[in-house]
């Protein structure tokens, strides 16, 4: 009975963490609408998360070796700085649901990478699902009112680049120093990301002066929140807490089950975008998104079922 309860708790932790990750895009969009530039928001997030997680890193800092520095820096650059910055640029130009479904093709890119460079073979059903997933993305992009002409081409480019960074995040995440506990490992990545942001957008150049301004959530409930509250949400409830929940949950249910439970993110995000921001999907777009999510889940299930996946997919976006 204790084991069953533990697994149920693990599933709940992963699902709640994924839902919080999903809410990050929605609240981040509110911060961007309130005047924070996409790259400034990404920098805010790295600085804030690094500060919160720094104590966990300091407790085990001596376990890091020189060989760990390159993997940590690469993960910080590709999996945090580029992934978050590009994602925010994408959602500032297009609906979150459409951007996120493009981003969530990242696992397919990981599977392709593993096949080409590591000879990872999957059943035919997985490759068929990959093709259908691409078709689902195409339907989601062109299925809205006005077709593809109604969606920012620049936004699509940023979403595709985010998917590439997301895939890199997953691949590089599996190569992070295992000598560090999960929160310390995340702290190392966030600290490295903060150092990368420092010469690009220094702390003193961040728009602290507008954090007291209000930004509107014009969805089913029309309310305003402080811009600073939205920024703080992306740091604490959109990064530190969900990562801790997902990683802890995965240790109880396993990476394969965790990956499936983590598919809650692209399902919850469109619902939140509709409820909080008033972003409405056309029926054809919803169909394309559902098809893509289902196909990505099939691919992930096949990879873990055949014991070839060694990375843990945690959407740090």
C-alpha positions in Angstrom: 0.0 0.0 0.0 2.8 2.4 0.8 4.4 1.8 -2.6 1.1 2.5 -4.3 0.7 5.7 -2.4 4.2 6.7 -3.2 3.6 6.1 -7.0 0.4 8.0 -6.9 2.1 10.9 -5.1 4.9 10.7 -7.8 2.4 11.0 -10.6 0.6 13.9 -8.9 3.9 15.7 -8.4 4.8 15.3 -12.1 1.4 16.4 -13.3 1.3 19.4 -11.0 4.8 20.4 -11.9 4.0 20.1 -15.6 0.8 22.2 -15.1 2.9 24.9 -13.4 5.4 24.8 -16.4 2.3 25.2 -18.7 1.2 28.2 -16.7 4.6 29.8 -17.1 4.0 30.7 -20.7 0.6 32.3 -19.9 2.0 34.5 -17.1 5.1 35.2 -19.1 3.0 36.5 -21.9 1.2 38.8 -19.4 4.7 40.1 -18.2 5.7 40.7 -21.9 2.4 42.5 -22.6 3.1 44.6 -19.5 6.3 46.0 -21.0 9.1 43.4 -20.2 10.9 42.5 -23.3 11.1 38.7 -24.0 14.9 38.5 -23.5 14.7 40.7 -20.4 12.1 38.2 -19.0 14.4 35.3 -19.8 17.3 37.1 -18.0 15.0 37.9 -15.0 14.1 34.2 -14.7 17.7 33.0 -14.9 19.0 35.6 -12.3 16.1 34.9 -9.9 16.2 31.1 -10.1 20.0 31.1 -9.7 19.7 33.2 -6.6 17.1 30.9 -5.1 18.9 27.7 -6.0 22.4 29.0 -5.1 22.3 27.6 -1.5 21.6 24.1 -2.8 24.6 24.4 -5.2 26.9 25.7 -2.5 26.2 22.7 -0.2 27.6 20.3 -2.8 29.8 22.7 -4.9 33.0 20.7 -4.2 31.6 17.7 -6.1 31.9 19.6 -9.3 35.1 18.9 -11.4 36.6 20.7 -14.3 35.2 18.0 -16.7 31.7 19.1 -15.5 32.1 22.7 -16.6 31.7 22.3 -20.3 28.5 20.2 -20.1 27.0 22.6 -17.5 27.9 25.7 -19.7 26.5 24.1 -22.8 23.3 23.1 -21.0 23.0 26.7 -19.7 23.5 28.2 -23.1 21.3 26.0 -25.2 18.9 24.5 -22.7 18.2 27.6 -20.6 19.4 30.9 -22.2 18.4 30.0 -25.8 15.4 27.8 -25.1 13.8 30.4 -22.8 14.7 33.5 -24.8 13.5 32.0 -28.1 10.3 30.7 -26.5 9.5 34.1 -25.1 10.2 35.7 -28.5 7.8 33.1 -30.1 4.9 33.6 -27.7 5.2 37.4 -27.9 4.3 37.0 -31.6 1.8 34.0 -31.7 -0.7 32.1 -29.6 0.9 30.1 -26.8 -0.8 26.8 -27.8 0.5 26.9 -31.4 4.0 27.9 -30.3 4.1 25.2 -27.7 2.9 22.4 -30.0 5.8 23.3 -32.4 8.2 23.3 -29.4 6.9 19.9 -28.3 8.2 18.3 -31.4 11.6 18.5 -29.6 11.3 14.9 -28.4 11.0 13.8 -32.1 14.3 15.7 -32.8 15.9 13.9 -29.9 14.7 10.5 -31.3 16.1 11.5 -34.7 19.4 12.5 -33.1 19.7 9.2 -31.3 18.9 7.3 -34.4 21.5 9.1 -36.6 24.3 9.4 -34.1 23.7 6.5 -31.7 21.9 3.9 -33.8 18.8 3.9 -31.7 16.2 1.8 -33.5 12.4 2.1 -32.8 9.4 0.1 -34.1 7.7 1.3 -37.3 4.8 2.7 -35.3 7.2 5.3 -33.7 8.3 6.5 -37.1 4.8 6.6 -38.4 3.8 8.7 -35.3 6.7 11.1 -36.0 5.3 11.8 -39.5 1.7 12.2 -38.2 3.0 14.6 -35.5 4.6 16.8 -38.2 1.2 16.7 -40.0 -0.5 17.7 -36.7 1.8 20.7 -36.4 1.0 21.8 -39.9 -2.8 21.5 -39.2 -2.3 23.6 -36.0 -0.4 26.3 -37.8 -2.7 26.7 -40.9 -6.0 25.7 -39.2 -6.8 29.0 -37.6 -8.9 31.7 -39.1 -7.0 33.3 -41.9 -4.7 30.3 -42.4 -1.0 30.6 -42.2 -1.3 34.3 -43.2 -2.7 35.0 -39.8 0.3 33.7 -37.9 3.7 35.5 -37.6 6.3 33.8 -39.8 8.9 35.2 -37.5 7.0 33.7 -34.5 7.1 30.3 -36.3 10.8 30.6 -36.9 11.4 31.4 -33.2 9.2 28.4 -32.2 11.1 26.0 -34.4 14.4 27.3 -33.0 13.0 26.8 -29.5 12.2 23.2 -30.4 15.8 22.7 -31.5 17.0 24.2 -28.2 14.4 22.1 -26.3 15.9 19.0 -27.9 19.3 20.1 -27.0 18.1 20.7 -23.4 17.0 17.1 -23.2 20.2 15.7 -24.7 22.5 17.8 -22.7 20.4 17.3 -19.5 21.3 13.7 -19.6 25.0 14.7 -19.5 24.9 16.9 -16.4 27.0 16.0 -13.4 25.4 13.1 -11.6 27.5 13.8 -8.5 25.1 16.7 -7.7 21.6 16.2 -6.4 18.9 17.5 -8.8 18.3 20.9 -7.2 22.0 21.6 -7.0 22.4 20.4 -10.6 19.7 22.9 -11.7 21.3 25.6 -9.6 24.6 25.0 -11.5 22.8 25.4 -14.8 20.9 28.5 -13.7 24.0 30.1 -12.3 25.9 29.5 -15.5 22.9 30.9 -17.4 23.0 34.0 -15.2 26.7 34.5 -16.0 25.9 34.1 -19.7 23.2 36.7 -19.5 25.4 39.2 -17.5 27.3 40.7 -20.5 24.2 40.6 -22.7 21.6 42.0 -20.3 23.2 43.0 -17.0 21.1 43.0 -13.8 21.3 46.8 -13.6 19.8 47.1 -17.0 16.6 45.1 -16.3 13.4 47.2 -16.2 12.9 47.2 -12.4 11.1 50.5 -12.8 8.0 48.9 -14.5 7.5 46.0 -12.0 4.9 48.0 -10.1 2.9 48.6 -13.3 -0.2 46.6 -14.0 -0.7 44.1 -16.8 -4.1 42.8 -18.0 -5.3 39.2 -18.0 -8.2 39.6 -20.4 -9.5 36.1 -20.5 -12.7 34.6 -18.9 -12.0 36.7 -15.8 -10.7 40.2 -16.7 -8.2 41.2 -14.0 -4.9 43.0 -13.7 -1.8 41.9 -11.9 1.5 43.7 -11.2 4.2 43.1 -13.8 6.5 42.3 -10.9 4.1 39.6 -9.7 4.1 38.0 -13.2 7.9 38.1 -13.3 8.1 36.5 -9.8 5.7 33.8 -10.8 7.9 32.8 -13.7 10.9 32.5 -11.4 9.3 30.7 -8.4 6.2 28.9 -9.6 7.3 28.6 -13.2 10.8 27.3 -12.7 12.1 26.4 -9.2 9.0 24.7 -7.7 7.9 22.8 -10.8 11.4 21.5 -11.5 11.6 20.2 -7.9 8.2 18.6 -8.2 8.9 16.9 -11.6 12.3 15.6 -10.6 11.1 14.3 -7.2 8.1 12.7 -8.8 10.2 11.0 -11.5 12.4 9.4 -8.9 9.2 7.7 -7.6 7.6 6.6 -10.8 10.5 6.3 -13.2 11.6 8.4 -16.2 9.3 6.6 -18.7 6.1 7.1 -16.7 7.3 10.6 -15.8 7.7 11.5 -19.5 4.1 10.4 -20.1 2.7 12.3 -17.1 4.7 15.3 -18.3 2.6 15.4 -21.4 0.1 17.3 -19.3 1.9 20.5 -20.1 0.9 21.0 -23.8 -2.6 20.0 -22.8 -3.0 22.4 -19.9 -1.3 25.4 -21.6 -4.0 25.9 -24.3 -6.7 25.8 -21.7 -4.9 28.3 -19.5 -4.2 30.5 -22.5 -7.9 30.5 -23.3 -9.1 31.1 -19.7 -6.4 33.7 -18.7 -5.5 35.4 -21.9 -8.6 34.8 -24.0 -6.6 33.0 -26.8 -9.1 30.9 -28.7 -8.2 28.0 -31.0 -10.1 27.1 -34.1 -11.5 23.5 -34.1 -9.0 22.5 -36.7 -6.1 23.9 -34.7 -7.3 22.0 -31.6 -7.4 18.8 -33.7 -3.8 19.3 -34.9 -2.5 20.0 -31.4 -4.3 16.9 -30.1 -2.8 14.8 -32.9 0.7 16.1 -32.3 0.6 15.5 -28.6 -0.7 11.9 -29.0 2.0 11.1 -31.6 4.8 12.6 -29.4 3.5 10.5 -26.5 3.6 7.4 -28.7 7.2 8.1 -29.7 8.3 8.7 -26.1 6.5 5.6 -24.9 8.2 3.5 -27.5 11.6 4.9 -26.6 11.3 4.2 -22.9 9.6 0.8 -23.6 12.6 -0.4 -25.6 15.0 0.9 -23.0 16.9 3.3 -25.3 16.0 6.6 -23.8 18.5 7.9 -21.2 17.4 11.5 -20.9 14.7 12.9 -18.6 12.3 15.2 -20.5 11.7 18.2 -18.2 10.2 21.2 -20.1 12.2 24.1 -18.6 10.5 26.7 -20.8 
